[in-house]
């Protein structure tokens, strides 16, 4: 961790970061997970949690933006692939909407 790094990063597990994911944990388990003080980022650095964001317009580290872009595209492909399997818990239309959301977010990280 460096105190001179002026950039805002994304967490390495970008799809498991942010308030939305924490809300899923709370509603599923009834437990509130502790917010970590230090996290590993998409570029491999360890930085204070407060120096990360899941919003594309806030992330200033280019390597982290590229990491988030790849992660969201991979998630979109995975959702589509899993939705085509027999017994999938979501319909093709639902999967298409989620995949489009992930691709739109990936595009915002690449732009």
N, C-alpha and C positions, 0 to 999 in steps of 0.2 A: 504494500500500500504506500502510495506516495502522497504527501500533503501538497505538493506543487502541481499536481495534475489538474488542469482547469476544466477538463472535459466531463460531460455527463455521459454515462455509459448505460448499457442494458445488462441485465443479469444473464449469465450463461444459459440458464433454463428460462429463456424469455417467455415461453408459453405458460410457465408456472409462476410468473411474477405479477405483481400488482394486486390491486384491491379486488378485482373480479375473482381471481383464483382464491384469494384468502376468504372471500364470501362463500365460495363453494365449500371450502373446508369447514367453515363455521356452520353452514346450514346442513352439511352432511353428518358431521361428527359432534357438533355442539361444543367444539373446542376452538379457542382462539389461538392460532399459532403465534409464537413470539416472532417479532421482526428481528432479523439478524442485524448485528452492528456492521459487519463486514461481509461482502459477497464477492464471488468470483464473477467476472464480467465476460462478455462475449469475446473480448480481445485478450482475455487471459490474465488481466490484472486483478488484484484484490483491492477493492475500494470500499469506502464507507457506503452503506446502503443508501444514505441520503444523496449520494452522487450518482444514483441510477434513476432511470425513468422507463416506463413502458410506452410512452407517447413518442411517436416518431419525430414530431416537431421539436422535442426537447433534447434528443440525443445528439451530441456533438462529436462523439468519437466515431470516425469513419469505419474502423474495423468492427466496432459494435453494431453499427448500422448494417454493414454487410452480413454480419452474423445473424441479426434479427431477420433480415430479408430472406436468407437461406432457410432459417428455422420455420418461418411462416409458409414459405412455398412447400417445404417438406410436409408440414402439417396438412396443407390443403390436399396434397397428393395422397397422404395416408387416409384422410377422411373419405375421399372418393373411392379409394381402393377397398377400404373396409365396408363401405356402404353397399358394395356389389356382392359381398359374401352372403351366402345363405344364412338366414336368421339374423341379419343385421338389425340392431335396435333402432336405426333411423332409416327413413325413406330416402330414395334417390334425390327427391326435391329438397329435403332438409339438408342432405349432404352437400348438394350443389350450393345452397345458400351459405353454409359454413365455409366451404372451400372458397367461394367468391369473397367472403369477408376476409379470410386469411390472405388471399392474393391481393386484395385492395390494400391491406395493411402492409404486406411485403413491398408493394409498389411505393407506398409512402416512405418506407425506410430506405428504399433505393434512390428516391428522388431527392 
